[in-house]
């Protein structure tokens, strides 16, 4: 049950959109996902309320520095992935969440390599490594990338970040209308009407590539179905 935290202390970086895309794609693949909503804007919780039941996905609202480890402990037996959505400001919960994380994802707008919020998170990770010898895997995910930006331009951005020893995901999150509309209409990319949302197929493909890259970085086994468990026990007998 790995813990993946999305952190950027500057608002508007596309953090909550990335949380939603990863959560729903993992749930669609059969993983049991618990989203811990520590963002005072409560966008994920609002989306969950208007969406109704989303298979394999649970959202816990009003998560604080104190309650965060408690929620993880209480739900670890029914969760394959914990995903933490932090405030888009400097907050005490940031250090607590990072300390509990198996991977930290830092959303940064594709044209803002030096975004202060992302840099603050990177500095904290570096401090933990240098002072406490605690190494927490992390990656930058480029967000809100204009669909007209060329692959060459993205490679240049990734190269510049790599020169600063900042790992960057291969998959960037493209600016798509579906990623905005989903917060208003609820549901997932796969319940949206393709006749009413432009380029929905491309949005779905982008979200899937993003989730699959995270799954490779932070793997977890799917829970064995009860039928298979029974067969395994019978075979063993």
VOBA-1610 file (N, C-alpha, C; in pm, whole numbers, padded with zeros to 5 digits, always signed):
BEGIN
Unk+00083-00120+00000Unk+00000+00000+00000Unk+00087+00126+00000Unk+00151+00154-00112Unk+00236+00272-00120Unk+00157+00401-00104Unk+00225+00502-00053Unk+00168+00636-00036Unk+00233+00727-00140Unk+00151+00787-00225Unk+00200+00881-00326Unk+00145+01018-00292Unk+00234+01114-00273Unk+00193+01249-00235Unk+00217+01346-00349Unk+00117+01428-00377Unk+00130+01536-00475Unk+00152+01666-00400Unk+00263+01732-00428Unk+00299+01850-00350Unk+00353+01961-00437Unk+00298+02078-00418Unk+00352+02202-00474Unk+00293+02314-00391Unk+00377+02395-00328Unk+00327+02497-00236Unk+00278+02622-00308Unk+00273+02615-00440Unk+00217+02726-00518Unk+00091+02675-00587Unk-00018+02745-00569Unk-00143+02705-00631Unk-00138+02721-00782Unk-00230+02652-00850Unk-00240+02666-00994Unk-00143+02583-01074Unk-00082+02484-01009Unk+00018+02400-01078Unk-00043+02276-01142Unk-00174+02258-01128Unk-00237+02139-01185Unk-00229+02019-01094Unk-00206+02043-00964Unk-00186+01934-00868Unk-00310+01847-00853Unk-00424+01908-00828Unk-00545+01831-00802Unk-00593+01758-00927Unk-00573+01817-01042Unk-00607+01748-01167Unk-00524+01621-01181Unk-00396+01631-01151Unk-00308+01513-01160Unk-00351+01407-01060Unk-00391+01448-00939Unk-00441+01353-00839Unk-00564+01280-00891Unk-00656+01354-00949Unk-00780+01293-00998Unk-00754+01196-01112Unk-00668+01234-01205Unk-00638+01146-01318Unk-00574+01016-01272Unk-00475+01027-01184Unk-00408+00906-01135Unk-00504+00818-01055Unk-00581+00878-00968Unk-00672+00802-00881Unk-00774+00724-00963Unk-00837+00791-01058Unk-00943+00725-01134Unk-00887+00618-01228Unk-00769+00641-01283Unk-00710+00540-01371Unk-00667+00417-01292Unk-00609+00436-01176Unk-00571+00323-01093Unk-00695+00243-01050Unk-00799+00315-01011Unk-00923+00248-00970Unk-00983+00170-01086Unk-00977+00226-01205Unk-01032+00158-01322Unk-00956+00030-01352Unk-00828+00026-01317Unk-00748-00094-01339Unk-00769-00198-01229Unk-00851-00166-01131Unk-00882-00263-01027Unk-00813-00243-00895Unk-00729-00140-00885Unk-00663-00112-00758Unk-00758-00039-00664Unk-00747-00069-00537Unk-00826-00001-00435Unk-00750+00127-00396Unk-00812+00239-00421Unk-00745+00368-00404Unk-00814+00449-00295Unk-00735+00503-00204Unk-00785+00596-00102Unk-00716+00730-00122Unk-00795+00832-00152Unk-00742+00967-00167Unk-00759+01040-00035Unk-00649+01095+00016Unk-00651+01172+00140Unk-00646+01320+00103Unk-00759+01388+00120Unk-00774+01526+00075Unk-00737+01621+00188Unk-00615+01674+00180Unk-00568+01772+00279Unk-00572+01914+00223Unk-00626+01930+00105Unk-00633+02061+00041Unk-00755+02137+00093Unk-00736+02255+00149Unk-00851+02330+00203Unk-00953+02371+00097Unk-00917+02361-00030Unk-01013+02391-00137Unk-01111+02275-00158Unk-01072+02155-00115Unk-01161+02037-00118Unk-01213+02003-00258Unk-01133+02025-00361Unk-01181+01999-00497Unk-01205+01850-00521Unk-01116+01766-00472Unk-01133+01622-00491Unk-01257+01573-00416Unk-01277+01621-00297Unk-01394+01580-00218Unk-01523+01626-00284Unk-01521+01747-00338Unk-01640+01797-00409Unk-01668+01711-00532Unk-01563+01679-00606Unk-01581+01592-00723Unk-01640+01458-00682Unk-01591+01402-00572Unk-01638+01271-00526Unk-01785+01278-00486Unk-01826+01387-00425Unk-01966+01403-00382Unk-02061+01406-00502Unk-02025+01478-00607Unk-02115+01488-00722Unk-02105+01366-00813Unk-02000+01287-00795Unk-01981+01168-00879Unk-02060+01049-00828Unk-02092+01048-00697Unk-02154+00929-00641Unk-02049+00821-00621Unk-02091+00696-00634Unk-01998+00585-00613Unk-01907+00566-00732Unk-01778+00567-00707Unk-01678+00535-00810Unk-01611+00405-00765Unk-01626+00298-00840Unk-01572+00168-00797Unk-01424+00176-00761Unk-01389+00114-00649Unk-01251+00101-00600Unk-01190+00230-00550Unk-01268+00338-00542Unk-01209+00466-00504Unk-01283+00527-00385Unk-01207+00564-00283Unk-01262+00629-00164Unk-01187+00759-00140Unk-01259+00861-00095Unk-01198+00991-00065Unk-01226+01027+00080Unk-01120+01064+00152Unk-01133+01108+00290Unk-01102+01257+00296Unk-01196+01335+00345Unk-01184+01480+00346Unk-01132+01531+00481Unk-01093+01657+00483Unk-01048+01727+00604Unk-00931+01654+00672Unk-00834+01613+00591Unk-00715+01545+00644Unk-00618+01650+00699Unk-00566+01625+00816Unk-00475+01718+00883Unk-00342+01650+00914Unk-00249+01728+00966Unk-00119+01672+01005Unk-00137+01559+01105Unk-00227+01577+01198Unk-00250+01477+01302Unk-00323+01354+01250Unk-00424+01375+01165Unk-00508+01264+01121Unk-00449+01184+01006Unk-00353+01242+00934Unk-00297+01175+00816Unk-00242+01036+00848Unk-00150+01020+00943Unk-00098+00885+00972Unk-00206+00792+01025Unk-00305+00848+01095Unk-00414+00767+01148Unk-00499+00710+01035Unk-00529+00792+00935Unk-00609+00746+00820Unk-00535+00635+00745Unk-00405+00650+00732Unk-00327+00547+00662Unk-00329+00417+00741Unk-00310+00426+00871Unk-00310+00305+00954Unk-00446+00235+00952Unk-00553+00313+00955Unk-00688+00255+00961Unk-00732+00194+00829Unk-00676+00240+00718Unk-00723+00195+00587Unk-00622+00111+00510Unk-00510+00078+00572Unk-00405+00007+00500Unk-00447-00133+00455Unk-00544-00193+00523Unk-00585-00328+00487Unk-00686-00331+00372Unk-00744-00216+00339Unk-00839-00212+00228Unk-00797-00116+00117Unk-00666-00087+00113Unk-00614+00009+00015Unk-00488-00044-00051Unk-00482-00030-00183Unk-00361-00065-00257Unk-00273+00057-00280Unk-00336+00172-00303Unk-00263+00298-00321Unk-00328+00407-00237Unk-00247+00475-00155Unk-00290+00600-00093Unk-00238+00714-00179Unk-00324+00811-00205Unk-00282+00929-00281Unk-00319+01052-00198Unk-00219+01135-00170Unk-00238+01251-00083Unk-00238+01378-00166Unk-00344+01457-00151Unk-00353+01586-00218Unk-00330+01696-00114Unk-00218+01765-00124Unk-00179+01864-00024Unk-00227+02004-00062Unk-00225+02096+00035Unk-00261+02235+00004Unk-00163+02297-00094Unk-00210+02394-00170Unk-00123+02466-00262Unk-00056+02583-00195Unk-00024+02568-00068Unk+00045+02670+00011Unk+00143+02599+00103Unk+00231+02675+00168Unk+00317+02615+00269Unk+00231+02576+00389Unk+00245+02453+00431Unk+00158+02403+00536Unk+00232+02298+00618Unk+00202+02287+00749Unk+00266+02186+00833Unk+00243+02043+00784Unk+00132+02019+00714Unk+00102+01884+00669Unk+00200+01838+00561Unk+00269+01931+00496Unk+00363+01897+00390Unk+00473+01805+00442Unk+00538+01845+00551Unk+00648+01764+00605Unk+00599+01628+00651Unk+00482+01624+00713Unk+00426+01497+00760Unk+00398+01403+00644Unk+00337+01456+00537Unk+00303+01374+00421Unk+00427+01323+00351Unk+00526+01408+00334Unk+00650+01367+00267Unk+00717+01255+00346Unk+00718+01268+00478Unk+00781+01167+00562Unk+00714+01031+00554Unk+00585+01029+00518Unk+00510+00904+00508Unk+00506+00847+00366Unk+00565+00920+00271Unk+00548+00887+00130Unk+00649+00786+00078Unk+00602+00707-00017Unk+00690+00618-00093Unk+00736+00687-00222Unk+00660+00786-00266Unk+00699+00864-00383Unk+00628+00999-00375Unk+00701+01105-00404Unk+00645+01240-00405Unk+00642+01289-00550Unk+00526+01331-00594Unk+00511+01387-00728Unk+00493+01537-00718Unk+00572+01610-00795Unk+00572+01756-00788Unk+00522+01811-00921Unk+00395+01850-00926Unk+00342+01906-01050Unk+00398+02045-01076Unk+00446+02067-01197Unk+00501+02197-01236Unk+00452+02227-01376Unk+00401+02347-01397Unk+00356+02384-01530Unk+00473+02376-01627Unk+00444+02325-01745Unk+00549+02299-01843Unk+00634+02418-01879Unk+00579+02538-01864Unk+00656+02657-01901Unk+00718+02725-01779Unk+00707+02661-01663Unk+00755+02726-01540Unk+00854+02635-01468Unk+00973+02621-01527Unk+01072+02530-01472Unk+01117+02570-01333Unk+01114+02701-01309Unk+01165+02751-01181Unk+01050+02786-01087Unk+00936+02719-01099Unk+00821+02747-01013Unk+00863+02737-00867Unk+00835+02841-00792Unk+00882+02847-00654Unk+00823+02737-00568Unk+00696+02707-00589Unk+00633+02604-00509Unk+00698+02468-00526Unk+00729+02432-00649Unk+00797+02306-00675Unk+00937+02305-00619Unk+01004+02420-00630Unk+01141+02430-00578Unk+01142+02413-00427Unk+01040+02464-00359Unk+01034+02450-00213Unk+01024+02304-00172Unk+00944+02226-00244Unk+00931+02083-00213Unk+01063+02011-00240Unk+01128+02044-00351Unk+01256+01983-00384Unk+01361+02015-00279Unk+01359+02137-00228Unk+01454+02177-00124Unk+01432+02096+00004Unk+01304+02072+00036Unk+01275+01993+00156Unk+01323+01850+00140Unk+01303+01792+00023Unk+01351+01656-00003Unk+01503+01649+00004Unk+01569+01751-00048Unk+01714+01756-00045Unk+01765+01771+00099Unk+01695+01850+00177Unk+01733+01871+00317Unk+01723+01739+00395Unk+01615+01664+00373Unk+01598+01536+00440Unk+01710+01438+00404Unk+01750+01443+00277Unk+01856+01353+00233Unk+01991+01392+00292Unk+02020+01521+00294Unk+02150+01566+00340Unk+02164+01562+00492Unk+02060+01602+00563Unk+02069+01615+00708Unk+02026+01489+00784Unk+01925+01418+00729Unk+01873+01302+00801Unk+01899+01171+00729Unk+01966+01179+00613Unk+01996+01059+00533Unk+01868+00983+00495Unk+01758+01058+00479Unk+01631+00998+00438Unk+01611+01030+00290Unk+01611+00926+00208Unk+01596+00945+00064Unk+01454+00904+00024Unk+01378+00998-00026Unk+01241+00972-00068Unk+01234+00988-00220Unk+01201+00882-00292Unk+01190+00892-00438Unk+01089+01001-00477Unk+01121+01074-00581Unk+01033+01182-00623Unk+01051+01210-00771Unk+00951+01275-00828Unk+00956+01310-00970Unk+00876+01438-00992Unk+00918+01513-01091Unk+00839+01627-01139Unk+00750+01578-01253Unk+00623+01619-01249Unk+00535+01592-01362Unk+00495+01726-01423Unk+00525+01742-01550Unk+00491+01866-01619Unk+00341+01867-01647Unk+00274+01976-01610Unk+00129+01985-01620Unk+00086+02104-01705Unk-00041+02097-01746Unk-00100+02206-01823Unk-00016+02243-01944Unk+00040+02141-02004Unk+00123+02163-02123Unk+00032+02187-02242Unk+00057+02292-02315Unk-00023+02323-02433Unk-00008+02212-02535Unk-00120+02167-02591Unk-00117+02057-02687Unk-00038+02090-02812Unk-00013+02219-02835Unk+00061+02261-02953Unk+00212+02265-02928Unk+00252+02245-02803Unk+00395+02244-02771Unk+00459+02122-02838Unk+00568+02142-02902Unk+00633+02033-02974Unk+00706+01939-02878Unk+00726+01816-02924Unk+00804+01720-02845Unk+00944+01773-02820Unk+00999+01842-02919Unk+01133+01898-02905Unk+01138+01998-02790Unk+01035+02082-02780Unk+01032+02183-02674Unk+01024+02116-02537Unk+00944+02010-02526Unk+00933+01939-02398Unk+01065+01872-02361Unk+01133+01818-02460Unk+01262+01755-02434Unk+01363+01856-02382Unk+01356+01978-02432Unk+01446+02083-02385Unk+01418+02114-02238Unk+01289+02126-02204Unk+01250+02153-02066Unk+01299+02041-01974Unk+01275+01916-02015Unk+01318+01801-01934Unk+01469+01797-01920Unk+01538+01833-02029Unk+01684+01833-02024Unk+01739+01935-01926Unk+01678+02053-01923Unk+01722+02156-01830Unk+01699+02114-01684Unk+01585+02049-01661Unk+01559+02000-01525Unk+01656+01888-01488Unk+01686+01803-01585Unk+01780+01692-01560Unk+01918+01745-01524Unk+01958+01858-01583Unk+02087+01918-01550Unk+02094+01960-01404Unk+01976+01984-01345Unk+01969+02019-01203Unk+01942+01895-01117Unk+01958+01778-01180Unk+01937+01649-01111Unk+01794+01633-01060Unk+01699+01687-01136Unk+01558+01675-01101Unk+01495+01570-01193Unk+01451+01456-01140Unk+01388+01355-01225Unk+01252+01402-01275Unk+01227+01381-01402Unk+01103+01427-01465Unk+01033+01309-01531Unk+00903+01298-01513Unk+00828+01192-01579Unk+00833+01210-01730Unk+00833+01100-01801Unk+00828+01106-01947Unk+00693+01159-01994Unk+00588+01130-01918Unk+00453+01171-01956Unk+00419+01307-01897Unk+00389+01402-01983Unk+00341+01533-01938Unk+00188+01532-01944Unk+00124+01607-01856Unk-00021+01619-01858Unk-00059+01737-01946Unk-00127+01705-02055Unk-00161+01806-02154Unk-00285+01885-02109Unk-00292+02009-02147Unk-00410+02091-02117Unk-00525+02044-02204Unk-00626+01984-02142Unk-00743+01932-02214Unk-00870+01982-02147Unk-00972+02010-02228Unk-01100+02056-02173Unk-01162+01950-02083Unk-01141+01823-02115Unk-01198+01715-02033Unk-01145+01720-01891Unk-01019+01759-01874Unk-00960+01764-01742Unk-01020+01876-01658Unk-01075+01978-01721Unk-01145+02084-01648Unk-01290+02047-01625Unk-01354+01993-01728Unk-01497+01964-01721Unk-01531+01858-01617Unk-01439+01766-01593Unk-01468+01654-01503Unk-01496+01701-01361Unk-01441+01815-01322Unk-01467+01867-01187Unk-01607+01926-01177Unk-01664+01963-01291Unk-01800+02020-01291Unk-01907+01913-01306Unk-01879+01811-01387Unk-01982+01712-01417Unk-01967+01584-01336Unk-01852+01563-01272Unk-01831+01442-01193Unk-01801+01323-01281Unk-01791+01206-01219Unk-01760+01084-01294Unk-01614+01077-01330Unk-01584+01001-01433Unk-01447+00983-01479Unk-01439+01013-01628Unk-01319+01010-01680Unk-01303+01033-01824Unk-01379+00930-01906Unk-01403+00813-01846Unk-01467+00704-01919Unk-01619+00703-01904Unk-01672+00796-01825Unk-01818+00812-01818Unk-01863+00940-01888Unk-01770+01019-01934Unk-01803+01144-02004Unk-01852+01114-02146Unk-01935+01202-02198Unk-01993+01185-02332Unk-01897+01240-02436Unk-01842+01154-02522Unk-01744+01202-02622Unk-01804+01299-02724Unk-01937+01304-02734Unk-01999+01398-02828Unk-02007+01538-02770Unk-01982+01549-02640Unk-01992+01679-02574Unk-01858+01732-02526Unk-01756+01648-02530Unk-01624+01688-02481Unk-01522+01670-02593Unk-01455+01776-02629Unk-01360+01769-02739Unk-01235+01690-02702Unk-01186+01613-02797Unk-01061+01537-02782Unk-01060+01447-02657Unk-01175+01390-02626Unk-01185+01305-02507Unk-01095+01182-02521Unk-01084+01130-02642Unk-00999+01012-02663Unk-00853+01042-02630Unk-00808+01162-02666Unk-00670+01201-02638Unk-00649+01224-02488Unk-00753+01279-02423Unk-00744+01299-02279Unk-00734+01165-02207Unk-00813+01067-02250Unk-00809+00934-02190Unk-00672+00869-02210Unk-00618+00884-02329Unk-00487+00825-02359Unk-00379+00889-02272Unk-00385+01021-02256Unk-00287+01093-02175Unk-00293+01046-02029Unk-00414+01035-01974Unk-00431+00992-01836Unk-00381+00850-01816Unk-00408+00763-01912Unk-00363+00624-01902Unk-00211+00615-01903Unk-00146+00688-01992Unk+00001+00687-01999Unk+00061+00738-01870Unk+00001+00841-01813Unk+00047+00898-01686Unk+00038+00794-01576Unk-00077+00728-01564Unk-00097+00628-01459Unk-00004+00509-01476Unk+00014+00465-01599Unk+00100+00348-01622Unk+00245+00378-01588Unk+00288+00501-01613Unk+00426+00537-01576Unk+00443+00538-01424Unk+00343+00587-01353Unk+00349+00586-01207Unk+00347+00444-01155Unk+00268+00357-01215Unk+00261+00217-01172Unk+00395+00148-01188Unk+00469+00185-01292Unk+00603+00126-01310Unk+00699+00177-01204Unk+00683+00301-01164Unk+00772+00359-01063Unk+00735+00313-00922Unk+00605+00298-00900Unk+00557+00260-00766Unk+00464+00139-00781Unk+00520+00021-00801Unk+00436-00097-00828Unk+00371-00152-00701Unk+00259-00216-00721Unk+00190-00285-00614Unk+00111-00398-00676Unk+00098-00509-00604Unk+00023-00622-00657Unk-00126-00601-00635Unk-00205-00642-00734Unk-00350-00639-00718Unk-00390-00743-00614Unk-00495-00712-00533Unk-00541-00812-00437Unk-00594-00934-00509Unk-00564-01054-00458Unk-00609-01178-00521Unk-00759-01196-00497Unk-00840-01218-00603Unk-00984-01240-00584Unk-01008-01359-00492Unk-01120-01354-00420Unk-01150-01460-00324Unk-01162-01596-00391Unk-01216-01597-00516Unk-01229-01725-00587Unk-01092-01786-00610Unk-00999-01703-00654Unk-00864-01752-00680Unk-00796-01796-00551Unk-00824-01720-00442Unk-00766-01757-00314Unk-00814-01896-00274Unk-00945-01921-00296Unk-01000-02050-00261Unk-00938-02161-00342Unk-00921-02136-00473Unk-00859-02237-00558Unk-00716-02264-00516Unk-00647-02156-00478Unk-00507-02172-00438Unk-00499-02258-00311Unk-00591-02235-00219Unk-00590-02311-00097Unk-00624-02458-00123Unk-00720-02481-00216Unk-00756-02617-00251Unk-00639-02689-00317Unk-00570-02612-00405Unk-00455-02672-00475Unk-00346-02710-00376Unk-00327-02620-00278Unk-00223-02645-00179Unk-00257-02766-00094Unk-00390-02784-00069Unk-00431-02898+00010Unk-00413-03027-00068
//
